[in-house]
C-alpha cells in the first residue's frame, strides 16, 4: 500500500502542468452556488483543459489525493493508554469528481464523487446528486448524498481546510455525509444564510458514515462584509436531531492524526434519540483569519439519563505571503488558499501559518470516553492551486483509564487536487 500511494502521488504530480494559464485572483467574497456546495475539489482558478461544453450539459472532471506520514513520542502513561505505530505512512483518500450544469431554463447542476477510502480499502460514493436552483425563493435544493449543512468546517471542502483534521467533537458528533434533501437559502441584503436538511439511511445503511437511521439538521447565520469584501464576519448556530442507527450510538474520535487509532471512545450506548447543538464564529481581515466552533451532544440513553459530551476548537490562520482566503457567502464557508504566484511561476507559492487548539470531553456518568486536548502549530505550503504540503506538530493530552498520557505528534501530508 505504501508503494502504491507513493506511485500514485508521483503520477498525479506529473499530470499537473508546470505552468497554468492564470485567471484573475479569486474574489474575497464568492457569490456563486453550484451542485454539491463545497464538496467539489475545485481550485479557485479553473483549468480549461478539463472542462467541456456539451449540448445538454457542461462537464468537468477533477480529483484529489491525500497521503499522510505520522511519528509519535509518547510518555509511559500514553503507552499504557494506546499503541501507536511510529513512522506510519498511509493513503488517506483518492477521489475522482465529475460535475456540470444542465442547459435548462431553471438552473440545475449535478455532481458525482467517487472515493477510495484508505482506511477501509474500499471505493465509496461521496457527494453525488443535483442542485435545483430556486432564485425566486433566494435558494436551492440539493437532492442526493451531501454534507448535512451542520458546521462550516464540515460543509467546506475537506481539501480546503486550514488544519489537517477537524476537531475531535466535530468528527464524533456529526457524520461526514448523509442521503436526503437539503434546502440552502441566502439573502444578500441582510446577509442571512440558512440550511435545513432531512436525511435517511435507506440507501446508505452499509456506509460507515451512516450512524443514524433518520436525522434533521439545520444551520442559521449572519455573514456581513465590509472594506470591499476584505473583512468578513461569520456567526452561526446549528442543531441536529436524529435516531441512532439500530438503537445504538458510539461516540469516538482520533487524536488529530488519521493514521492513529481512536483515543476517545464511549463504547456503544443503547439509544433511540440524540441531539446536537453548536455555534461558530469566524472573522477574516485580509490574510488573517480567526475562528472557533463548539458543539454539545446529548444522548437519550435507554439505561436512563442523558449523558452529555462536548468539545470544540479555536484557530488562528495567517497567510504570510499576503493571500486572502476567499469566502463563499451563499454557502457560508471559506474556500482554498490560492497563491498569488505559484512556485512554477518563480514565486514562493502561498505560505499559511496555522495554530489550532482543540478540546473534547466524552466523560459523563457511567460513560468514560475520555478527555483530550491538543495544541497544533502547523505550516501549509500551497505550491500552486493543485499542490499543497503540510508540516504539522502536535502536543496532546489524554485523560482516560485513570491515566494522564501525553503525546508528541510529528506529521506531514501531501495533497494534490485537480
C-alpha positions as CSV (number, residue, x, y, z in Angstrom):
1,X,0.0,0.0,0.0
2,X,2.8,2.4,0.8
3,X,4.4,1.8,-2.6
4,X,1.0,2.2,-4.3
5,X,0.5,5.6,-2.5
6,X,3.9,6.8,-3.5
7,X,3.5,5.8,-7.1
8,X,0.0,7.4,-7.3
9,X,1.3,10.6,-5.9
10,X,4.2,10.7,-8.3
11,X,2.0,10.1,-11.3
12,X,-0.6,12.7,-10.2
13,X,2.2,15.3,-9.8
14,X,3.4,14.6,-13.3
15,X,-0.2,15.1,-14.6
16,X,-0.3,18.7,-13.5
17,X,1.1,21.2,-16.0
18,X,4.2,23.1,-14.7
19,X,2.6,26.3,-15.8
20,X,-1.2,27.0,-15.7
21,X,-2.9,29.8,-17.5
22,X,-3.6,32.5,-14.8
23,X,-7.1,33.8,-14.2
24,X,-8.0,36.8,-12.1
25,X,-7.2,36.5,-8.4
26,X,-10.2,34.8,-6.6
27,X,-12.5,37.4,-5.1
28,X,-12.5,37.8,-1.3
29,X,-16.3,37.2,-1.5
30,X,-17.6,34.5,-3.7
31,X,-21.4,34.7,-4.5
32,X,-21.7,31.5,-6.7
33,X,-23.7,28.4,-6.0
34,X,-23.2,25.1,-7.6
35,X,-24.2,21.4,-7.1
36,X,-22.6,19.9,-4.1
37,X,-22.0,23.1,-2.3
38,X,-18.4,22.9,-1.0
39,X,-17.7,19.2,-1.7
40,X,-16.3,19.9,-5.2
41,X,-12.5,19.7,-5.1
42,X,-12.1,22.8,-7.3
43,X,-9.2,25.2,-7.4
44,X,-10.1,28.8,-7.4
45,X,-8.5,29.1,-10.9
46,X,-10.1,26.5,-13.2
47,X,-8.1,24.5,-15.6
48,X,-9.8,24.9,-19.0
49,X,-8.4,21.6,-20.4
50,X,-10.6,19.5,-18.0
51,X,-13.8,21.3,-18.8
52,X,-16.2,20.7,-21.7
53,X,-19.3,22.4,-23.1
54,X,-21.6,19.8,-24.4
55,X,-25.1,20.0,-26.0
56,X,-27.2,19.3,-22.9
57,X,-24.7,20.0,-20.1
58,X,-21.3,21.3,-19.3
59,X,-18.8,18.7,-18.0
60,X,-15.8,19.0,-15.8
61,X,-13.6,16.3,-14.2
62,X,-11.3,16.6,-11.3
63,X,-9.8,14.6,-8.4
64,X,-7.8,14.6,-5.3
65,X,-5.1,12.6,-3.5
66,X,-4.1,12.7,0.2
67,X,-1.3,10.7,1.8
68,X,-0.1,11.1,5.4
69,X,3.0,10.5,7.4
70,X,3.0,10.4,11.2
71,X,5.5,9.8,14.0
72,X,4.8,9.9,17.7
73,X,6.6,10.5,21.0
74,X,4.6,9.0,24.0
75,X,5.2,9.2,27.7
76,X,4.7,6.0,29.8
77,X,1.1,6.7,30.6
78,X,0.3,7.3,27.0
79,X,1.8,4.0,26.0
80,X,-0.4,2.3,28.5
81,X,-3.5,4.0,27.1
82,X,-2.9,3.4,23.4
83,X,-0.5,1.8,21.0
84,X,0.9,4.0,18.2
85,X,3.0,3.0,15.1
86,X,6.0,5.3,14.6
87,X,6.9,6.2,11.0
88,X,3.4,5.3,9.8
89,X,2.6,6.2,6.2
90,X,-0.8,5.7,4.6
91,X,-3.1,6.7,1.8
92,X,-5.8,9.0,3.3
93,X,-8.1,9.1,0.2
94,X,-8.0,9.2,-3.5
95,X,-11.1,10.5,-5.3
96,X,-12.4,11.5,-8.7
97,X,-15.1,14.1,-9.3
98,X,-17.4,14.8,-12.2
99,X,-19.7,17.8,-12.3
100,X,-21.6,20.1,-14.7
101,X,-24.6,22.4,-15.3
102,X,-27.6,21.3,-17.3
103,X,-28.8,23.6,-20.1
104,X,-32.3,24.1,-18.7
105,X,-34.3,27.2,-18.1
106,X,-34.2,26.6,-14.3
107,X,-30.6,26.4,-13.0
108,X,-29.8,22.8,-12.4
109,X,-26.3,21.4,-11.7
110,X,-25.1,17.9,-10.9
111,X,-22.1,16.3,-9.3
112,X,-20.7,12.8,-8.9
113,X,-17.9,11.9,-6.5
114,X,-16.2,8.5,-6.1
115,X,-13.5,8.0,-3.4
116,X,-11.1,5.2,-2.4
117,X,-11.1,5.1,1.4
118,X,-7.6,4.3,2.5
119,X,-8.7,3.1,5.9
120,X,-11.3,0.6,4.7
121,X,-9.6,-0.1,1.3
122,X,-12.9,0.4,-0.5
123,X,-14.4,2.6,-3.2
124,X,-17.3,4.7,-2.0
125,X,-19.6,7.3,-3.5
126,X,-19.1,10.8,-2.0
127,X,-21.2,13.9,-2.7
128,X,-23.5,12.9,-5.6
129,X,-26.7,14.5,-6.7
130,X,-28.5,17.5,-8.1
131,X,-28.8,21.1,-7.1
132,X,-32.0,22.7,-8.3
133,X,-31.9,26.5,-8.1
134,X,-35.0,28.4,-6.9
135,X,-33.9,32.0,-7.3
136,X,-37.4,33.3,-6.6
137,X,-37.0,31.9,-3.1
138,X,-33.4,33.0,-2.8
139,X,-32.0,29.5,-2.5
140,X,-31.7,26.0,-3.9
141,X,-32.5,22.3,-3.1
142,X,-29.9,19.6,-3.2
143,X,-31.1,16.0,-3.7
144,X,-28.7,13.1,-3.1
145,X,-25.7,12.4,-1.0
146,X,-24.3,15.5,0.6
147,X,-23.0,17.3,3.7
148,X,-25.8,17.8,6.2
149,X,-25.2,21.5,6.4
150,X,-24.1,21.5,10.1
151,X,-20.8,23.3,10.8
152,X,-18.7,25.5,8.5
153,X,-15.6,23.3,8.7
154,X,-17.8,20.2,7.9
155,X,-19.5,21.9,4.9
156,X,-16.4,23.3,3.3
157,X,-14.2,21.1,1.1
158,X,-12.1,18.8,3.2
159,X,-9.1,19.6,1.0
160,X,-9.5,23.3,1.6
161,X,-9.4,23.5,5.4
162,X,-6.7,25.3,7.3
163,X,-6.0,22.3,9.6
164,X,-5.1,18.8,8.7
165,X,-8.1,17.4,10.7
166,X,-11.4,18.6,12.1
167,X,-11.9,18.7,15.9
168,X,-12.5,15.5,17.8
169,X,-16.0,16.6,18.8
170,X,-17.0,17.6,15.3
171,X,-15.9,14.3,13.8
172,X,-17.5,12.3,16.6
173,X,-20.8,14.1,16.7
174,X,-21.6,14.8,13.0
175,X,-21.3,12.3,10.2
176,X,-19.4,13.4,7.1
177,X,-22.3,12.7,4.7
178,X,-26.0,11.8,4.6
179,X,-28.6,10.9,1.9
180,X,-31.6,13.2,1.6
181,X,-32.8,16.6,0.7
182,X,-31.3,19.9,1.8
183,X,-32.5,23.4,1.3
184,X,-29.9,26.2,1.3
185,X,-31.0,29.9,1.4
186,X,-29.2,33.2,1.3
187,X,-30.5,36.7,1.5
188,X,-27.8,39.1,0.4
189,X,-29.2,42.4,1.8
190,X,-29.5,41.3,5.5
191,X,-26.6,38.8,4.9
192,X,-28.6,35.9,6.3
193,X,-27.9,32.3,5.3
194,X,-29.5,29.1,6.4
195,X,-29.7,25.4,5.6
196,X,-32.3,22.8,6.5
197,X,-31.9,19.1,5.6
198,X,-33.9,15.9,6.1
199,X,-31.9,12.6,5.8
200,X,-32.4,8.8,6.0
201,X,-30.2,5.7,5.6
202,X,-32.4,3.6,3.2
203,X,-29.6,3.8,0.6
204,X,-26.6,4.1,2.9
205,X,-27.2,1.5,5.6
206,X,-23.9,-0.2,5.0
207,X,-21.9,3.0,4.8
208,X,-19.7,3.8,7.8
209,X,-20.9,7.4,7.9
210,X,-24.5,6.1,8.4
211,X,-24.6,6.3,12.2
212,X,-28.3,7.5,12.2
213,X,-31.5,6.0,10.8
214,X,-33.0,9.4,10.3
215,X,-31.9,12.9,11.2
216,X,-32.8,16.6,10.6
217,X,-30.0,19.2,10.6
218,X,-30.1,23.0,10.3
219,X,-27.7,26.0,10.5
220,X,-28.7,29.7,10.6
221,X,-26.2,32.6,10.5
222,X,-25.2,36.1,9.6
223,X,-22.1,37.0,7.4
224,X,-21.7,40.7,6.8
225,X,-18.6,42.0,5.0
226,X,-17.0,45.4,4.5
227,X,-13.9,47.2,3.1
228,X,-14.6,45.9,-0.4
229,X,-15.0,42.3,1.0
230,X,-11.6,42.2,2.7
231,X,-13.3,41.8,6.1
232,X,-15.8,39.1,6.8
233,X,-17.7,38.3,10.0
234,X,-19.4,35.0,10.2
235,X,-21.6,33.8,13.1
236,X,-24.0,30.8,13.1
237,X,-25.9,28.5,15.4
238,X,-26.7,24.9,14.3
239,X,-28.6,21.9,15.5
240,X,-29.4,18.3,14.5
241,X,-31.8,15.7,15.9
242,X,-31.8,12.1,15.0
243,X,-32.4,8.4,15.8
244,X,-29.2,6.4,16.1
245,X,-28.7,3.5,13.8
246,X,-30.1,0.2,15.1
247,X,-30.7,1.8,18.5
248,X,-27.1,2.3,19.3
249,X,-24.6,5.2,19.2
250,X,-20.8,5.1,19.6
251,X,-19.1,8.4,20.2
252,X,-15.4,8.2,19.4
253,X,-12.6,10.2,17.8
254,X,-9.0,10.0,16.7
255,X,-6.4,12.4,18.2
256,X,-5.9,14.7,15.2
257,X,-3.9,12.1,13.2
258,X,-5.9,10.0,10.7
259,X,-3.3,7.2,10.9
260,X,-3.7,6.8,14.7
261,X,-6.3,4.6,16.4
262,X,-9.2,6.1,18.4
263,X,-8.1,7.9,21.6
264,X,-11.6,8.8,22.7
265,X,-14.4,6.2,22.8
266,X,-17.5,5.9,24.9
267,X,-18.3,2.4,23.7
268,X,-21.8,1.7,22.3
269,X,-24.6,3.5,24.0
270,X,-28.1,2.0,23.7
271,X,-30.2,4.9,22.5
272,X,-33.1,5.7,20.1
273,X,-32.6,9.5,20.1
274,X,-29.7,12.1,20.2
275,X,-29.4,15.8,19.5
276,X,-26.5,18.1,18.9
277,X,-26.3,21.9,19.2
278,X,-23.4,24.2,18.4
279,X,-22.2,27.6,17.5
280,X,-19.4,29.0,15.3
281,X,-17.8,32.4,15.0
282,X,-15.2,33.4,12.3
283,X,-13.6,36.7,11.4
284,X,-11.3,37.3,8.4
285,X,-9.4,40.5,7.7
286,X,-7.2,40.1,4.6
287,X,-4.6,37.4,5.2
288,X,-5.7,36.9,8.9
289,X,-8.4,34.6,10.0
290,X,-9.7,33.8,13.5
291,X,-12.4,31.4,14.4
292,X,-14.0,29.0,16.9
293,X,-16.6,26.3,17.0
294,X,-18.1,24.4,19.9
295,X,-20.6,21.5,20.0
296,X,-22.7,19.6,22.6
297,X,-24.1,16.1,22.1
298,X,-26.9,14.8,24.3
299,X,-27.9,11.2,24.1
300,X,-31.1,9.7,25.5
301,X,-29.7,6.5,26.9
302,X,-32.1,3.6,27.3
303,X,-30.4,2.7,30.6
304,X,-31.6,6.1,31.9
305,X,-30.2,9.6,31.9
306,X,-29.0,11.9,29.1
307,X,-25.2,11.8,29.0
308,X,-23.7,15.0,27.6
309,X,-20.5,15.1,25.6
310,X,-18.9,18.3,24.3
311,X,-15.9,19.9,22.6
312,X,-14.6,22.3,20.0
313,X,-11.7,24.1,18.7
314,X,-10.2,27.6,18.1
315,X,-8.0,28.6,15.1
316,X,-5.7,31.4,14.0
317,X,-4.5,31.4,10.4
318,X,-2.1,33.9,8.8
319,X,-1.2,33.8,5.1
320,X,2.4,35.0,5.4
321,X,2.6,35.8,1.7
322,X,-0.4,38.0,1.7
323,X,-3.2,35.9,0.2
324,X,-6.8,36.3,1.3
325,X,-8.8,33.1,1.8
326,X,-12.0,33.6,-0.3
327,X,-15.4,33.3,1.4
328,X,-18.4,31.8,-0.3
329,X,-21.3,33.9,1.0
330,X,-24.3,31.8,-0.2
331,X,-22.8,28.5,1.1
332,X,-21.3,30.2,4.2
333,X,-17.9,28.6,4.1
334,X,-14.3,29.5,3.3
335,X,-12.6,28.3,0.1
336,X,-9.0,27.2,-0.6
337,X,-6.0,29.5,-0.4
338,X,-4.9,30.4,-4.0
339,X,-1.2,31.6,-4.3
340,X,-0.6,35.0,-5.9
341,X,2.5,33.5,-7.6
342,X,2.9,29.7,-7.8
343,X,6.3,28.0,-7.4
344,X,6.0,27.1,-11.1
345,X,5.9,30.8,-12.0
346,X,9.0,31.5,-10.0
347,X,7.1,32.7,-6.9
348,X,7.0,31.4,-3.4
349,X,3.5,29.9,-3.6
350,X,1.4,30.7,-0.5
351,X,2.7,30.1,3.0
352,X,0.0,29.8,5.6
353,X,0.9,29.6,9.3
354,X,-1.8,28.0,11.5
355,X,-2.4,27.5,15.2
356,X,-5.2,25.2,16.3
357,X,-6.3,24.3,19.8
358,X,-8.9,21.5,20.3
359,X,-10.7,20.1,23.4
360,X,-13.1,17.2,23.8
361,X,-14.9,15.8,26.9
362,X,-16.5,12.4,26.3
363,X,-16.9,11.6,30.0
364,X,-20.3,11.7,31.7
365,X,-21.5,9.4,34.5
366,X,-21.0,5.8,33.6
367,X,-19.7,6.7,30.2
368,X,-15.9,7.3,30.3
369,X,-14.8,8.0,26.7
370,X,-12.0,10.3,28.0
371,X,-11.0,13.9,27.9
372,X,-8.5,15.2,25.4
373,X,-6.9,18.5,24.3
374,X,-4.3,19.1,21.6
375,X,-2.2,22.1,20.7
376,X,-1.2,22.1,16.9
377,X,1.0,24.7,15.2
378,X,1.5,23.9,11.5
379,X,2.6,25.3,8.2
380,X,0.8,24.9,4.9
381,X,2.7,25.4,1.7
382,X,0.4,25.9,-1.2
383,X,2.8,25.5,-4.0
384,X,0.0,26.1,-6.5
385,X,-3.7,25.6,-6.7
386,X,-3.1,21.9,-7.1
387,X,-0.2,21.0,-4.8
388,X,-0.1,21.6,-1.0
389,X,2.3,20.3,1.6
390,X,1.5,20.4,5.3
391,X,4.1,20.3,8.1
392,X,2.4,19.6,11.4
393,X,3.5,19.4,15.1
394,X,1.0,18.5,17.8
395,X,1.1,18.1,21.5
396,X,-1.9,16.2,23.0
397,X,-3.0,15.2,26.5
398,X,-5.5,12.3,27.1
399,X,-7.2,11.7,30.5
400,X,-8.5,8.2,30.4
401,X,-8.3,4.8,32.2
402,X,-7.2,6.8,35.4
403,X,-4.1,7.9,33.5
404,X,-2.9,11.2,32.1
405,X,-1.0,10.5,28.9
406,X,1.0,13.0,26.9
407,X,1.9,12.5,23.2
408,X,4.0,14.5,20.7
409,X,2.9,14.3,17.1
410,X,5.1,14.9,14.0
411,X,3.0,14.8,10.9
412,X,3.3,15.5,7.2
413,X,0.7,15.5,4.4
414,X,1.0,15.6,0.6
415,X,-2.2,16.9,-1.0
416,X,-2.9,17.0,-4.8
417,X,-6.1,18.4,-6.4
418,X,-7.3,18.8,-9.9
